[in-house]
Amino acid sequence: MAELHVELVAADRKVWSGEADLVVARTSSGDIGVMPGHQPLLGVLESGPVTIRTTGESGKDTVVAAVHGGFISFADNKLSILAEIAELSDEIDAQRAERALERAKAEADAAAERRAEIRLRAVASGR
């Protein structure tokens, strides 16, 4: 089966790297799914969850990350996701994200509210 190599990198670290057969991300043009053999692309990432369906010796698995801004690039079966901020779902403290969401709502901070909601969606999708 064909695979694509995925690198998910945040401004401060390499978040995840491996082989996958499907990656779904939100771009400024809408949601996009990238599979092996996809046409080359360069897009602007919107805040949202990124879902990576991995392949490998242990079989298929799904990795979900909360991503806030950045770029996505695909060529030669190599997908690069360069995010301003990225957190894997298993790194996110759901209770802390819920408190951040409540605080953002109380302060009417729409950007902080959106970030907290995306983090909670990533946690829910990663389970």
TORTI-620503 format. One record per residue: residue number from 1; residue in three letters; x, y, z of N, C-alpha, C in turn. Coordinates in nm, 4 decimals, always signed. Layout:
<recs>
(NUM; 'ALA'; (X; Y; Z); (X; Y; Z); (X; Y; Z)),
...
</recs>
This chain:
<recs>
(1; 'MET'; (+0.0845; -0.1182; +0.0000); (+0.0000; +0.0000; +0.0000); (+0.0891; +0.1246; +0.0000)),
(2; 'ALA'; (+0.0492; +0.2243; -0.0761); (+0.1252; +0.3488; -0.0836); (+0.1123; +0.4272; +0.0469)),
(3; 'GLU'; (+0.2202; +0.4949; +0.0818); (+0.2220; +0.5764; +0.2030); (+0.2795; +0.7127; +0.1703)),
(4; 'LEU'; (+0.2533; +0.8054; +0.2604); (+0.3179; +0.9351; +0.2499); (+0.3890; +0.9619; +0.3816)),
(5; 'HIS'; (+0.4995; +1.0318; +0.3722); (+0.5744; +1.0660; +0.4923); (+0.5214; +1.2002; +0.5436)),
(6; 'VAL'; (+0.4912; +1.2059; +0.6737); (+0.4319; +1.3251; +0.7347); (+0.5258; +1.3803; +0.8408)),
(7; 'GLU'; (+0.5453; +1.5100; +0.8379); (+0.6187; +1.5831; +0.9414); (+0.5257; +1.6913; +0.9936)),
(8; 'LEU'; (+0.4920; +1.6847; +1.1226); (+0.4128; +1.7887; +1.1884); (+0.5077; +1.8632; +1.2807)),
(9; 'VAL'; (+0.5331; +1.9888; +1.2484); (+0.6319; +2.0683; +1.3197); (+0.5667; +2.1969; +1.3689)),
(10; 'ALA'; (+0.5907; +2.2277; +1.4977); (+0.5470; +2.3554; +1.5542); (+0.6678; +2.4483; +1.5573)),
(11; 'ALA'; (+0.6446; +2.5724; +1.5899); (+0.7531; +2.6699; +1.5939); (+0.8633; +2.6295; +1.6910)),
(12; 'ASP'; (+0.8273; +2.5547; +1.7962); (+0.9246; +2.5231; +1.9006); (+0.9730; +2.3786; +1.9027)),
(13; 'ARG'; (+0.9137; +2.2890; +1.8175); (+0.9543; +2.1488; +1.8253); (+0.8954; +2.0662; +1.7122)),
(14; 'LYS'; (+0.9530; +1.9467; +1.6910); (+0.8929; +1.8486; +1.6018); (+0.7867; +1.7772; +1.6832)),
(15; 'VAL'; (+0.6616; +1.7834; +1.6403); (+0.5490; +1.7283; +1.7150); (+0.5273; +1.5811; +1.6820)),
(16; 'TRP'; (+0.5313; +1.5462; +1.5528); (+0.5083; +1.4083; +1.5123); (+0.5686; +1.3870; +1.3750)),
(17; 'SER'; (+0.6190; +1.2660; +1.3539); (+0.6751; +1.2290; +1.2245); (+0.6474; +1.0816; +1.2011)),
(18; 'GLY'; (+0.6092; +1.0456; +1.0801); (+0.5851; +0.9054; +1.0498); (+0.5166; +0.8867; +0.9163)),
(19; 'GLU'; (+0.4725; +0.7640; +0.8947); (+0.4076; +0.7279; +0.7699); (+0.2559; +0.7262; +0.7891)),
(20; 'ALA'; (+0.1844; +0.7649; +0.6856); (+0.0389; +0.7711; +0.6923); (-0.0201; +0.7405; +0.5552)),
(21; 'ASP'; (-0.1488; +0.7081; +0.5551); (-0.2167; +0.6921; +0.4269); (-0.3249; +0.7982; +0.4053)),
(22; 'LEU'; (-0.3494; +0.8817; +0.5090); (-0.4454; +0.9909; +0.4950); (-0.4199; +1.0956; +0.6027)),
(23; 'VAL'; (-0.4226; +1.2219; +0.5617); (-0.4143; +1.3344; +0.6555); (-0.5255; +1.4312; +0.6193)),
(24; 'VAL'; (-0.6002; +1.4740; +0.7209); (-0.7084; +1.5711; +0.7000); (-0.6759; +1.6951; +0.7819)),
(25; 'ALA'; (-0.6808; +1.8109; +0.7164); (-0.6497; +1.9380; +0.7827); (-0.7432; +2.0460; +0.7309)),
(26; 'ARG'; (-0.7558; +2.1526; +0.8076); (-0.8390; +2.2666; +0.7681); (-0.7477; +2.3756; +0.7119)),
(27; 'THR'; (-0.7772; +2.4176; +0.5887); (-0.7021; +2.5258; +0.5256); (-0.7944; +2.6458; +0.5055)),
(28; 'SER'; (-0.7359; +2.7550; +0.4593); (-0.8165; +2.8742; +0.4329); (-0.9162; +2.8503; +0.3197)),
(29; 'SER'; (-0.8944; +2.7447; +0.2404); (-0.9870; +2.7090; +0.1323); (-1.0878; +2.6035; +0.1741)),
(30; 'GLY'; (-1.0780; +2.5547; +0.2974); (-1.1674; +2.4505; +0.3462); (-1.0892; +2.3284; +0.3909)),
(31; 'ASP'; (-1.1608; +2.2252; +0.4338); (-1.0958; +2.1019; +0.4769); (-1.0364; +2.0311; +0.3564)),
(32; 'ILE'; (-0.9199; +1.9692; +0.3787); (-0.8530; +1.8978; +0.2704); (-0.8044; +1.7640; +0.3228)),
(33; 'GLY'; (-0.8181; +1.6627; +0.2401); (-0.7643; +1.5307; +0.2687); (-0.6496; +1.5041; +0.1733)),
(34; 'VAL'; (-0.5369; +1.4581; +0.2269); (-0.4199; +1.4303; +0.1442); (-0.3874; +1.2820; +0.1575)),
(35; 'MET'; (-0.3781; +1.2158; +0.0429); (-0.3428; +1.0742; +0.0365); (-0.2195; +1.0598; -0.0524)),
(36; 'PRO'; (-0.1535; +0.9445; -0.0479); (-0.0393; +0.9244; -0.1373); (-0.0777; +0.9534; -0.2821)),
(37; 'GLY'; (+0.0121; +1.0192; -0.3543); (-0.0131; +1.0522; -0.4936); (-0.0912; +1.1795; -0.5150)),
(38; 'HIS'; (-0.1256; +1.2514; -0.4084); (-0.1997; +1.3776; -0.4203); (-0.1198; +1.4755; -0.5056)),
(39; 'GLN'; (-0.1888; +1.5646; -0.5703); (-0.1221; +1.6702; -0.6453); (-0.0436; +1.7586; -0.5488)),
(40; 'PRO'; (+0.0692; +1.8136; -0.5918); (+0.1436; +1.9058; -0.5042); (+0.0532; +2.0189; -0.4571)),
(41; 'LEU'; (+0.0742; +2.0615; -0.3328); (-0.0079; +2.1691; -0.2805); (+0.0701; +2.2516; -0.1796)),
(42; 'LEU'; (+0.0279; +2.3736; -0.1656); (+0.0768; +2.4635; -0.0622); (-0.0450; +2.5404; -0.0151)),
(43; 'GLY'; (-0.0728; +2.5338; +0.1160); (-0.1912; +2.5998; +0.1676); (-0.1658; +2.6636; +0.3030)),
(44; 'VAL'; (-0.2540; +2.7541; +0.3376); (-0.2497; +2.8214; +0.4676); (-0.3414; +2.7452; +0.5618)),
(45; 'LEU'; (-0.2880; +2.7038; +0.6773); (-0.3677; +2.6307; +0.7756); (-0.4540; +2.7254; +0.8563)),
(46; 'GLU'; (-0.5755; +2.6829; +0.8792); (-0.6646; +2.7495; +0.9736); (-0.6541; +2.6725; +1.1053)),
(47; 'SER'; (-0.6921; +2.7352; +1.2137); (-0.6960; +2.6644; +1.3409); (-0.7981; +2.5521; +1.3319)),
(48; 'GLY'; (-0.7580; +2.4353; +1.3770); (-0.8473; +2.3203; +1.3741); (-0.7707; +2.1934; +1.4024)),
(49; 'PRO'; (-0.8433; +2.0850; +1.4180); (-0.7746; +1.9582; +1.4390); (-0.7143; +1.9063; +1.3078)),
(50; 'VAL'; (-0.6007; +1.8416; +1.3185); (-0.5388; +1.7707; +1.2070); (-0.5448; +1.6228; +1.2430)),
(51; 'THR'; (-0.5989; +1.5426; +1.1525); (-0.6121; +1.3995; +1.1759); (-0.5176; +1.3261; +1.0819)),
(52; 'ILE'; (-0.4344; +1.2393; +1.1393); (-0.3364; +1.1628; +1.0629); (-0.3682; +1.0154; +1.0819)),
(53; 'ARG'; (-0.4011; +0.9467; +0.9740); (-0.4249; +0.8020; +0.9808); (-0.2929; +0.7334; +0.9468)),
(54; 'THR'; (-0.2308; +0.6785; +1.0502); (-0.0959; +0.6246; +1.0367); (-0.0979; +0.4825; +0.9811)),
(55; 'THR'; (+0.0188; +0.4417; +0.9321); (+0.0414; +0.3048; +0.8876); (+0.1708; +0.2578; +0.9521)),
(56; 'GLY'; (+0.1919; +0.1310; +0.9533); (+0.3157; +0.0796; +1.0098); (+0.2989; -0.0624; +1.0570)),
(57; 'GLU'; (+0.4019; -0.1119; +1.1262); (+0.4031; -0.2501; +1.1720); (+0.2910; -0.2804; +1.2707)),
(58; 'SER'; (+0.2521; -0.1814; +1.3502); (+0.1466; -0.2039; +1.4496); (+0.0071; -0.1878; +1.3902)),
(59; 'GLY'; (-0.0012; -0.1683; +1.2602); (-0.1312; -0.1516; +1.1956); (-0.1719; -0.0059; +1.1879)),
(60; 'LYS'; (-0.2977; +0.0166; +1.1571); (-0.3482; +0.1535; +1.1432); (-0.3813; +0.2117; +1.2798)),
(61; 'ASP'; (-0.3555; +0.3389; +1.2935); (-0.3858; +0.4127; +1.4147); (-0.4184; +0.5551; +1.3706)),
(62; 'THR'; (-0.4740; +0.6333; +1.4604); (-0.5060; +0.7713; +1.4283); (-0.4385; +0.8637; +1.5279)),
(63; 'VAL'; (-0.3720; +0.9649; +1.4755); (-0.3095; +1.0688; +1.5562); (-0.3870; +1.1968; +1.5293)),
(64; 'VAL'; (-0.4270; +1.2652; +1.6359); (-0.4997; +1.3913; +1.6216); (-0.4210; +1.4996; +1.6944)),
(65; 'ALA'; (-0.4099; +1.6159; +1.6292); (-0.3403; +1.7291; +1.6895); (-0.4261; +1.8542; +1.6760)),
(66; 'ALA'; (-0.4200; +1.9392; +1.7764); (-0.4817; +2.0720; +1.7680); (-0.3761; +2.1635; +1.7075)),
(67; 'VAL'; (-0.4091; +2.2253; +1.5953); (-0.3144; +2.3097; +1.5226); (-0.3730; +2.4495; +1.5116)),
(68; 'HIS'; (-0.2883; +2.5480; +1.5357); (-0.3310; +2.6879; +1.5305); (-0.2399; +2.7627; +1.4342)),
(69; 'GLY'; (-0.2877; +2.7799; +1.3118); (-0.2159; +2.8573; +1.2113); (-0.0957; +2.7850; +1.1545)),
(70; 'GLY'; (-0.0484; +2.8325; +1.0408); (+0.0699; +2.7763; +0.9781); (+0.0460; +2.7445; +0.8315)),
(71; 'PHE'; (+0.1233; +2.6488; +0.7812); (+0.1186; +2.6131; +0.6396); (+0.1203; +2.4617; +0.6236)),
(72; 'ILE'; (+0.0668; +2.4153; +0.5111); (+0.0715; +2.2746; +0.4744); (+0.1290; +2.2667; +0.3339)),
(73; 'SER'; (+0.2205; +2.1721; +0.3142); (+0.2869; +2.1573; +0.1858); (+0.2984; +2.0090; +0.1521)),
(74; 'PHE'; (+0.2691; +1.9739; +0.0260); (+0.2797; +1.8352; -0.0162); (+0.3462; +1.8288; -0.1519)),
(75; 'ALA'; (+0.4490; +1.7423; -0.1633); (+0.5138; +1.7125; -0.2902); (+0.5919; +1.5825; -0.2725)),
(76; 'ASP'; (+0.5975; +1.5020; -0.3776); (+0.6754; +1.3778; -0.3778); (+0.6431; +1.2873; -0.2599)),
(77; 'ASN'; (+0.5153; +1.2735; -0.2268); (+0.4674; +1.1905; -0.1154); (+0.5263; +1.2299; +0.0193)),
(78; 'LYS'; (+0.5604; +1.3576; +0.0349); (+0.6070; +1.4131; +0.1617); (+0.5161; +1.5288; +0.1989)),
(79; 'LEU'; (+0.4521; +1.5167; +0.3152); (+0.3606; +1.6190; +0.3637); (+0.4241; +1.6894; +0.4820)),
(80; 'SER'; (+0.4361; +1.8188; +0.4728); (+0.4890; +1.8998; +0.5825); (+0.3785; +1.9887; +0.6349)),
(81; 'ILE'; (+0.3571; +1.9810; +0.7663); (+0.2619; +2.0687; +0.8332); (+0.3449; +2.1548; +0.9270)),
(82; 'LEU'; (+0.3543; +2.2815; +0.8949); (+0.4351; +2.3767; +0.9702); (+0.3399; +2.4678; +1.0455)),
(83; 'ALA'; (+0.3225; +2.4404; +1.1744); (+0.2214; +2.5099; +1.2538); (+0.2839; +2.6123; +1.3465)),
(84; 'GLU'; (+0.2088; +2.7184; +1.3707); (+0.2520; +2.8145; +1.4722); (+0.2499; +2.7468; +1.6087)),
(85; 'ILE'; (+0.1398; +2.6769; +1.6382); (+0.1230; +2.6016; +1.7627); (+0.0594; +2.4690; +1.7266)),
(86; 'ALA'; (+0.1096; +2.3592; +1.7846); (+0.0496; +2.2271; +1.7626); (+0.0671; +2.1433; +1.8884)),
(87; 'GLU'; (-0.0407; +2.0742; +1.9253); (-0.0387; +1.9845; +2.0407); (-0.1078; +1.8545; +2.0030)),
(88; 'LEU'; (-0.0437; +1.7423; +2.0328); (-0.1089; +1.6138; +2.0134); (-0.2211; +1.6002; +2.1145)),
(89; 'SER'; (-0.3268; +1.5293; +2.0761); (-0.4435; +1.5173; +2.1644); (-0.4081; +1.4575; +2.2993)),
(90; 'ASP'; (-0.3132; +1.3642; +2.3029); (-0.2779; +1.3030; +2.4315); (-0.1890; +1.3915; +2.5179)),
(91; 'GLU'; (-0.1448; +1.5050; +2.4663); (-0.0677; +1.6022; +2.5439); (-0.1571; +1.7083; +2.6080)),
(92; 'ILE'; (-0.2818; +1.7145; +2.5654); (-0.3729; +1.8199; +2.6096); (-0.4417; +1.7796; +2.7390)),
(93; 'ASP'; (-0.4363; +1.8664; +2.8366); (-0.5078; +1.8472; +2.9626); (-0.6506; +1.8979; +2.9406)),
(94; 'ALA'; (-0.7460; +1.8054; +2.9290); (-0.8842; +1.8415; +2.8963); (-0.9459; +1.9336; +3.0007)),
(95; 'GLN'; (-0.9188; +1.9090; +3.1274); (-0.9754; +1.9950; +3.2326); (-0.9200; +2.1366; +3.2226)),
(96; 'ARG'; (-0.7923; +2.1476; +3.1953); (-0.7320; +2.2805; +3.1789); (-0.7923; +2.3519; +3.0576)),
(97; 'ALA'; (-0.8138; +2.2783; +2.9484); (-0.8740; +2.3368; +2.8285); (-1.0171; +2.3818; +2.8560)),
(98; 'GLU'; (-1.0910; +2.3036; +2.9346); (-1.2277; +2.3435; +2.9707); (-1.2263; +2.4717; +3.0540)),
(99; 'ARG'; (-1.1325; +2.4818; +3.1481); (-1.1221; +2.6048; +3.2280); (-1.0851; +2.7246; +3.1395)),
(100; 'ALA'; (-0.9960; +2.7012; +3.0443); (-0.9576; +2.8089; +2.9515); (-1.0768; +2.8528; +2.8674)),
(101; 'LEU'; (-1.1596; +2.7575; +2.8272); (-1.2790; +2.7899; +2.7494); (-1.3750; +2.8748; +2.8314)),
(102; 'GLU'; (-1.4001; +2.8364; +2.9545); (-1.4898; +2.9136; +3.0417); (-1.4349; +3.0546; +3.0655)),
(103; 'ARG'; (-1.3055; +3.0640; +3.0883); (-1.2428; +3.1943; +3.1119); (-1.2548; +3.2826; +2.9869)),
(104; 'ALA'; (-1.2316; +3.2230; +2.8693); (-1.2410; +3.2985; +2.7437); (-1.3829; +3.3477; +2.7197)),
(105; 'LYS'; (-1.4823; +3.2631; +2.7513); (-1.6219; +3.3049; +2.7361); (-1.6540; +3.4197; +2.8309)),
(106; 'ALA'; (-1.6072; +3.4107; +2.9541); (-1.6338; +3.5156; +3.0529); (-1.5691; +3.6475; +3.0129)),
(107; 'GLU'; (-1.4530; +3.6391; +2.9487); (-1.3809; +3.7604; +2.9083); (-1.4169; +3.8045; +2.7663)),
(108; 'ALA'; (-1.5068; +3.7307; +2.7018); (-1.5476; +3.7595; +2.5640); (-1.4276; +3.7662; +2.4699)),
(109; 'ASP'; (-1.3347; +3.6706; +2.4876); (-1.2142; +3.6615; +2.4051); (-1.2376; +3.5522; +2.3004)),
(110; 'ALA'; (-1.2838; +3.5935; +2.1827); (-1.3221; +3.4973; +2.0794); (-1.2044; +3.4117; +2.0331)),
(111; 'ALA'; (-1.0860; +3.4694; +2.0210); (-0.9695; +3.3927; +1.9751); (-0.9309; +3.2857; +2.0765)),
(112; 'ALA'; (-0.9291; +3.3210; +2.2041); (-0.8960; +3.2242; +2.3088); (-1.0045; +3.1170; +2.3184)),
(113; 'GLU'; (-1.1277; +3.1564; +2.2975); (-1.2384; +3.0602; +2.3001); (-1.2219; +2.9588; +2.1873)),
(114; 'ARG'; (-1.1872; +3.0064; +2.0689); (-1.1667; +2.9175; +1.9527); (-1.0513; +2.8207; +1.9787)),
(115; 'ARG'; (-0.9394; +2.8693; +2.0337); (-0.8254; +2.7820; +2.0639); (-0.8645; +2.6726; +2.1625)),
(116; 'ALA'; (-0.9370; +2.7097; +2.2677); (-0.9785; +2.6114; +2.3688); (-1.0744; +2.5088; +2.3082)),
(117; 'GLU'; (-1.1667; +2.5541; +2.2244); (-1.2606; +2.4613; +2.1609); (-1.1877; +2.3616; +2.0711)),
(118; 'ILE'; (-1.0881; +2.4086; +1.9967); (-1.0115; +2.3205; +1.9082); (-0.9333; +2.2188; +1.9896)),
(119; 'ARG'; (-0.8752; +2.2622; +2.1002); (-0.8026; +2.1691; +2.1862); (-0.8973; +2.0604; +2.2389)),
(120; 'LEU'; (-1.0172; +2.0999; +2.2795); (-1.1149; +2.0017; +2.3294); (-1.1621; +1.9083; +2.2185)),
(121; 'ARG'; (-1.1798; +1.9588; +2.0983); (-1.2183; +1.8742; +1.9852); (-1.1092; +1.7730; +1.9538)),
(122; 'ALA'; (-0.9825; +1.8171; +1.9618); (-0.8711; +1.7255; +1.9362); (-0.8674; +1.6140; +2.0387)),
(123; 'VAL'; (-0.8913; +1.6490; +2.1668); (-0.8941; +1.5475; +2.2717); (-1.0058; +1.4475; +2.2455)),
(124; 'ALA'; (-1.1250; +1.4962; +2.2110); (-1.2395; +1.4082; +2.1862); (-1.2146; +1.3189; +2.0641)),
(125; 'SER'; (-1.1519; +1.3721; +1.9607); (-1.1255; +1.2949; +1.8392); (-1.0133; +1.1945; +1.8589)),
(126; 'GLY'; (-0.9214; +1.2242; +1.9494); (-0.8069; +1.1372; +1.9720); (-0.8351; +1.0165; +2.0574)),
(127; 'ARG'; (-0.9537; +1.0091; +2.1141); (-0.9878; +0.8953; +2.2022); (-1.0343; +0.7752; +2.1265)),
</recs>
